[in-house]
Amino acid sequence: MSKKETKEIKLHLFKKPKNIGKTKSPGKTGDMPSYPLLSNIRYYYRLLYREFPRVAIYHAITTFGRILLPFIGILMPGIVLSQVSAGGLFQGLAVIAIAGGAALIAQSLVSQADSKIYFYENTFRNILLGEAVLKQTKCLYKYVEYGDQKKITRRAYQSMQGGDWAVSYKMLDDPRGLLVNVVCFFLYSSVLGTLKPWLVALLLGLSLVNYGILRMKNRWQLALRDAFAQSDREINYLNRAMKDTTMAKDVRIFAMNDWLMAFREKLFGHRLKLEKKNQRRMFATDLLQLLLSLCRNGFAYAYLIYACLQGDISAAEFLVYFGAITGFSGFVTNIVDTYSGLKLANADASCMRFHMELPEISEEGQVPEDLYRTPVEIEFRDVSFSYGEKTEGEPSAEKGRSGGEEPSTEEKRSKVYEHFNLVIRPGEKVALLGINGAGKTTLVKLLCGLYEPDEGQILINGVDIAGVPKRALYDLFSVVFQEATIFPYPVGCNLSLRKPGETDEERAWAALREAGLEETFRERGIGMDSFMTKASFKDGVELSGGQAQRFFLARALYKDGSILILDEPTSALDPIAESEIYEEYVKISRGRTSLFISHRLASTKFSDRILFLEDGRIKEEGTHEELMALGGSYAHMFEIQSRYYTASGEEQNAAAQMSI
């Protein structure tokens, strides 16, 4: 590999991605996607040549060399023998020398080209994987979190992680191998056709039988693919769990050793059954192929020997025909094998392509000035939302069904909100409460633009967010989700969520100070360049539960969004720590429109208004005192939770405990 080529590879690996998969969307998700095989082959070659145009030259060299070299190989013995038989020993030796030298040069060129192709295609695979990851950050959020697209994406990643068996190699290398074998098939057929045309037809017919066997083999493999994929997921989960040090306490305290081993034996026992079933089927098809190959080649060789003994062909012709039959059988078998393998790989190739062609979030559009007016007013106007894809011709929600009818597609979808209305006034602090599954987090994701409503509008300062570029919309929010993440990067990067060198350190320290972490960090010698978590660094910074929540608060402070959203960020904390964290949140919520989302009641005393959600609708609304006087679901939940905070069970004591 030359310095120029090495530099080119580095430029491709570290340059800004250019969306190599950005094309028109293939349509809805639903079943596993399927593209024509030839279309997928063109797709992968187009991407490769756009990244590395010179690879086309290497492909041409190897393709031509692999066609020419075998053909010369079968002709050479006959040519040399005919020259020697005619008394031309010198001419025979000269032919050997010239042809051998040419073959060595050609083989050297092919080997060099193969080496470069392997390097470039391996680099291309890594680039494609990187683009696939980047695509997940640019496509609609629903494709990442739920639905059939998650399965497609998982399968796409798996298909690209097989090294030399990755789907990109299959779609690039196998078509060239198929082309070589097809061209050689016609060349060798022309040689055998000079002997007996019916011999070519017979060999071809038997090869078609072989293709039928391979198709049966592929069908069996496809039938077991989902079972193997599920088995892989279960085993991988078990392996990850066994390595998770956080499980060590539970395994010991609850004596889970025997249970885990029994679970392991069950998983591996099931996998062993799958492997045995697959091996039996593969052995059966391999045996059939072997018997067919013996019959096909045995008959051809027997006829060739017979023709030579009868004097129908010379010894030189015998050598040529013998090599042609051997090559013909090999090429036909390779054509069948390669084509069958391509058909099998096409399903994975289609998943990868479908993922790369997902529609991306649009960043086009005007950003009205009113959008950034503070404090912010929020309105949900007649909003309906369901998890799942709505297909063309699907009946609407208003259409019911009579008794005994099958439920419509619309009814089979998971409805969360239907004609939902809500107004949050500028600067208002609202607590969203409800049991699990009430739709609290879904409401947040709709507001942030992560989900798009099926019907209705979501307005911020009177502006419909459906027409606002996502980047501009996201800038409005400082959100602390329940499952927030600390990345194995420096402290500064984790606060600003920007690349190293792009963090304002003075602003970062101010955020830590306001969140109550500056003193702790300085005492422990933790700076903006200190790496966090021990996932990648043994001396990485680890935070306790309460410290982590304060760190997420500092992250929200650093961003300084106009709308503060807290989506159950303290569910893992004890009541006292939870209340302290909410005290900090209240400080930074002044002047901001804020949503506190929880199924616990620690946030209610900080809120101007409480909304109790149930089944995707606002069941109760008011202040703490008003809802307690109402004696409904909120009061019932408060009474149940208060028992954990006070022995007397008196409401005043419960409220006092919860306000600690």
C-alpha angles and dihedrals in degrees: 000000000000124000089248092055092045090052090049091053092051091050090053094047097047103030122105108278116254101202099256089185098049104125137123114306115257091222137255126355115234113116123022108292121250129198127179112269095238090049091054092048091053090046095055094042091050091053093046095049092047090056097038112016094176091065087078089069092051090048091053091050095050094043094051092043094051090051097045102041099058092044092053088047095060094043097047100070092051094046093049093046092049091051093049092045089053090053096258100127092151092049090049092052091046091052090050092049096047096042093043092051092048090048092051092050091047092047090050091051091047092049092050092047091048090053092052092044091053092050095047095044091049089051089047090054090055091047091050091050090051091050090050090055091047090050089061089060092050104041125081112292093235089068089058100045110036146359135047092312090073089060091046092050092048091051091046092055093046091051091055097048099067097096108217088004093057115129092244090062091047093052093046106035102034096056090054090048089050091051091050092050094046093051091045089048091059093044092051091042089057089054094047091043089067087062104043124333091205089061090061091048092050094049090047093049092052089048090055088056086053089053089055090054090051092050089054089050091052092049090054091049092049091049090058097039096091091046091052091046091053090047090051091052092050094047093045090051091050091049092050091047092051089054094046107106091199088070094056094088094050092047091055101038095047095037091236096160097100092041092051093047091049089049090049092050090049092052095046092042089056090046091051091053090051091049092049092048091050093046092051091053093045091048091052093051093043090052092050090050092050093051091047091049091050092051094046098046094035092057093046094049092046091053091047092052090047092051091049093049090049090053094243090126133026126240090257091051089047090059092048094047092043090055091044092053092048091048093042092055091046094049094047090049090048091049091053094043095045095046091048090049091050091051089052093047092046091078091058091041089054091052092052093046093046090052092049092049097051112130112263129223110272116237093185125107143072121294108216115219090230089067091074096045111127137253092035129230118210128196132182106199118194092322121181124183136174133177111242139044120296107220128213113277093017114154117252126250093251094063111091129193135234123241116290095021121126113255113261124247088253091056092049090058116091106257117203105164130019120185091338119182129189137154121198111193123227111282093003120147109217127187115208111202135175144117121289111292095026091123101255098134092040088057090054093049090050091051093049091050094245089120126035120220120243089222138002134033138280111208129195112191087344093305118124104233091209088080097043119100108251095234091056091046095050090053089069096064136078101187131180108192125199091245099043115162135225109208127215090253134102120295092250093054091048091053099045096027087221134120119277111283094028096085119103098225095195090053090045093053090047089054091050090048093053090046091053097247105102096088092047092050094048092048090052092046092244113158136178090269095051112114119236131225126015093250091104105006126049090211093046119139114263120194130202120239094265093043091050091053090050089049090054087049089054089051090054090047091051092053092046096199122184093237120052117204125182112188105193092303094160101046092115095051131089117254096259094049089043092053092048091052091050089051088059091047091052091056093058093040093070108118092010131101103242139192120197110193121194146127088219122075104230092104097052098085090057094052131095090208136014122213116194109202125202128169092350097307138091104259097174133015134183145070123315092262093048094050093046089052089050090060094211135126094310092052090047092051091046091051092050093048093044090064089069092055104044135036094208094053092219113151095230092054090048092052091047092050091049092051095054 
